[in-house]
Amino acid sequence: MKDHQETGSAELIQAEIDRLRAASPDTKSLYREAAAVLFFKFGITPTANRLYQLVGKGSMTTATAVLTRFWRDLRERSQVAFAHPDIPDPLRSSAGDLIGKIWSLASQEARADLDLAKAEYEAKARDAVQHVKAAEAARDALQAEIVGLTERLLEKDASLAERDAALARLGGEYEATQRGVAKLEVELATSHSALEEAKSAFRADLESLRAAMALAEERARAGERRALAEIDAERTRAASASSAYQRELDALQKILDAKDRELLKRDDDIAVLRAAADRLEEKIAGVNAQLAAEREKFSELLARLPAVMAAPDMTRKSKVVRVRKLPTPRRFPR
């Protein structure tokens, strides 16, 4: 049988096992057929480990149980066959001894395989126990982590609820702010319109004031020209008059001095008006940012406007010089 084991082809054995696997879907039947093929076709004593490696299904326990049943069936059949009366006694005895040796060897190998399988299963059982303990520890750690995560999730849910409430409040405040902004925009547009109207009115009043100032200056210059003409005429007449009119000339000189002082004063007034006009020009540039202040200044200007408008007439009247005819003494009005 060892010669057959040496000459047996592993490829042929595996091909036969594959054929049996396709024909025998049942695991126990497959193990039984594989044991029979190894023993009767290839002359190889089957062992549980060898069968398990070839079949690759089930477990080592299944292979051991099927192999034990295979040897028991083989022994029973051998006993029945060798008990036939036609077989000679020496051959029957030799066959019985051979079968007994085969059975002993097979039983020993089966027990060795069974012991090896038991050792392997015990080691696997110990490993499984360790894995179970590790899995239980991991499970406990995972459960603790799950509890912690659940607590944190509840805290997050509470935080999210508070955040949603805060967002809702902020949304309400934002809508209120938007309404306030819209209202302010309307008020700003109204104020801007009022500001433009005030600017237009201020410009119109300023133009009127400028026109009045120009008219006052023109009237002052005309009065000055008339006064100078009258003074020149009086000087000419005074130069041709006799010494009898010297006192009149002296009085006239005094009047002329007074007129000069009045002219200087008028020049100062005109300079003041021009300075006021320049200041008004500067204030126009900042009217957008200082509307309230400009309104107050505009009110002040309006309050001063009658006095400014009346100033040219007074100036014109004060510049008129009346001279009486020579040779009689004349009194010159101021």
Residue pairs with C-beta under 8 A, 6 or more apart in sequence:
1 43
1 44
1 45
3 43
4 42
4 43
4 44
5 42
5 43
5 44
5 45
8 42
8 43
8 44
12 42
13 37
13 38
13 42
13 44
13 54
14 54
16 37
16 41
17 34
17 37
17 54
17 55
20 30
20 33
20 34
20 37
21 30
21 55
21 57
24 30
24 33
27 55
27 57
27 58
27 62
28 58
28 62
28 65
28 66
30 55
30 57
31 51
31 55
31 58
31 62
31 63
31 66
31 67
32 66
32 69
32 70
34 46
34 51
34 54
34 55
35 46
35 51
35 66
35 67
35 70
36 70
38 44
38 45
38 46
38 50
38 51
39 45
39 46
39 74
44 50
45 102
45 105
45 106
45 109
46 67
46 70
46 106
47 67
47 109
47 110
47 113
48 60
48 63
48 64
48 67
48 110
48 113
48 114
48 117
49 60
49 63
49 113
49 116
49 117
51 63
51 66
51 67
52 58
52 59
52 60
52 63
55 63
60 113
60 117
60 120
60 121
61 117
61 121
63 113
64 110
64 113
64 114
64 117
67 106
67 110
67 113
68 110
71 103
71 106
71 107
71 110
74 99
74 103
75 99
75 103
78 95
78 96
78 99
82 92
82 95
82 96
82 99
83 92
87 95
191 291
195 287
195 288
195 291
198 291
198 294
198 295
198 298
199 287
202 284
202 287
202 294
202 298
203 284
205 298
205 301
205 302
205 305
206 280
206 284
209 277
209 280
209 301
209 305
209 308
210 277
212 305
212 308
212 309
212 312
213 273
213 274
213 277
213 308
215 312
216 270
216 273
216 308
216 311
216 312
216 315
217 270
219 312
219 313
219 315
219 316
220 266
220 270
220 312
220 315
220 316
220 319
222 316
223 315
223 316
223 318
223 319
223 320
224 263
224 266
224 319
226 319
226 320
226 321
227 259
227 263
227 319
227 320
227 321
230 321
230 323
231 256
231 259
231 321
233 323
234 252
234 321
234 323
234 332
237 323
237 326
238 245
238 248
238 249
238 252
241 248
241 249
241 326
241 327
242 327
244 327
245 326
245 327
245 329
247 329
248 329
248 330
251 331
251 332
252 332
255 321
255 332
255 334
258 334
259 319
259 321
262 318
262 319
263 319
266 315
266 319
269 311
269 315
273 308
280 301
283 294
283 297
286 294
287 294
318 334
320 333
321 332
321 333
322 332
322 333
323 330
323 332
324 330
324 331
324 332
